[in-house]
Amino acid sequence: MSHAVGHYLVLAEYFPREGRAEQVISLLRELAEASRSESGNLGYRFHQDLERPDRILIEERYTDAAAFQAHRDSEHFQRIGVGCIIPLLADRVITAYVGPA
């Protein structure tokens, strides 16, 4: 049985290099603000693990996969995400899901 897609959810786990978590959090604030203004964005939140502050969960919702790709192609993601945040990470895991309409 197929279901109409109501949203596209991306969960990203970021693992900053030692001593870089606060810098990553600061950059994520800037990235989140810019991302929320994208036409296909339904929500962008991030959370720092209470027990492991070097683990950050990012929760992004988009109208569809194309909207997420537009986000990844955006100037702000390329500048902040690719140019500034990713070099500060030891690892990252990204998983995408679709939700029903």
N, C-alpha and C positions, 0 to 999 in steps of 0.2 A: 504494500500500500504506500503510495507517495503522498507527501504532505506539502502544501504550499509553504514556501519559506517566508517567515515573518520577520526574521532578523538573522544576522550573521554575527556570531560571538567569537571574539578572539581573546584567549587567556595567554598572557606571556609571563613567564617567571624570569626575572632578572636576578643575577647573582653578581653584585659589584665586587671588584677587586678589593682586597683588604684596605680599609680606611677611606673608601670612595663612596660609601652608601649615602651619606648626606649630600654629596655633590650630585649623585644620580637623582635623588629625591628632588633637589632644587631644579634640575633640568627637566624632570618629569612634570613639575608644576607648569613650567613654560610650555612644554609640548602638549600637555593635556588641555590647556586653555586654547591653544591654536587649533588643536584637533576637534574640539567641541564645536567650532564654528564651521566645520566642513558640512556641505549640504547632505551627505549620506551618513553622517555620524548621529547615532542615537544615544550615545553615552560613552564617557571615558573616565574611568576611576582607577586609582592605584592604591595599594595597601602594603605596608611594611610589616613583616612577620614580627610578632611580639617576642618570640623566643629566639629567633634568628634574624637580627636586624640586617644581615647581609642578604636577605631574601625578600624580593619585592614582587608582588603579584599585580599585574596590570590587567584590567577588565575593560575591553573595548567592544562596543556594539555598533553595528552598521546595518544599513538597509539590505545590503547584499555583498557578495564577494567583490563585485566591481567597485563598490564604494570603499571597501577596505584597500583594494589595489590603488585607488585614487589617493587614499591617505598615504600609503607607502611611497607613492610617486610625488607627493606634495613637497613644496620647497621647505616647509618647516620640519617635516619628518626627515628629509635628507640632511638638512643643516643641523638640527638638534639631535635627532635619534641616531642617524648614521654617523654624522660628523663628531658629535660630542659624547653621547651616552654609550654607544656600543664599544668604543675604545676603553671605557672605564669598567667593562664587565669581564669577569672570569668565565662566565657561561650564561646562556639564555636558552629557554625552551618556549616555543610558541605552538599553541594548539588552537585550531579553528573548529567551530561547531555551527550548525544551523538550528534555528528554533522554529516551531510551527507558527503559522499566521494566527 
